[in-house]
Amino acid sequence: MNTMVISIMLFTCLLLLGAAAVLTALLLVVSAAVGGCLLWAGQTLGAAVAANPVTLLVSGLLGLPGVAGIFILGFFL
């Protein structure tokens, strides 16, 4: 009986870890997509920023502060 309970607990932990990894990756993709939309909106408004893989990665990892940093760097550089 104890072996069965431990097996179920282990399986549940592994399942939750897998779900957390998938949700983390999904959050990164959604954040990069939102950042890409903000970068595109900035381009259409005349800001000197480009939507390339590096800026999308920065916006995906750092979120809104990353997009703001890209715009600030584009303004000063």
SVG drawing of the C-alpha trace seen along z (x, -y; Angstrom):
<svg xmlns="http://www.w3.org/2000/svg" viewBox="-2 -60 26 62">
<polyline fill="none" stroke="black" stroke-width="0.4" points="0.0,0.0 2.8,-2.5 4.5,-1.8 1.4,-2.6 1.0,-5.9 4.6,-6.9 4.3,-6.0 1.2,-8.2 2.9,-11.1 6.0,-10.8 3.9,-10.6 1.9,-13.7 5.1,-15.6 6.5,-14.7 3.3,-15.7 3.2,-19.0 6.8,-19.7 6.1,-19.0 3.0,-21.2 5.1,-24.0 7.7,-23.7 5.1,-23.9 3.4,-26.9 6.7,-28.7 7.5,-28.2 4.0,-29.3 4.4,-32.4 7.7,-33.3 6.1,-32.9 3.1,-35.1 5.3,-37.7 7.5,-37.8 4.3,-38.1 3.0,-41.0 6.5,-42.6 6.6,-42.2 3.2,-43.9 4.5,-46.8 7.7,-47.0 5.6,-47.0 3.3,-49.7 6.4,-51.8 7.7,-51.4 4.5,-52.6 4.5,-55.6 8.1,-56.5 10.3,-55.1 13.7,-53.9 13.4,-50.3 13.5,-47.0 11.6,-43.9 14.3,-41.2 15.0,-38.0 17.2,-39.7 14.6,-42.4 11.8,-39.7 14.0,-37.6 14.6,-40.6 10.9,-41.5 10.0,-37.9 12.4,-37.4 12.1,-40.9 8.5,-41.8 7.3,-45.4 10.5,-46.7 12.5,-45.1 10.4,-46.8 10.7,-50.1 14.5,-49.6 14.6,-48.9 12.7,-52.1 15.0,-54.1 18.1,-52.6 16.6,-53.3 16.0,-56.9 19.6,-57.5 21.5,-55.5"/>
</svg>
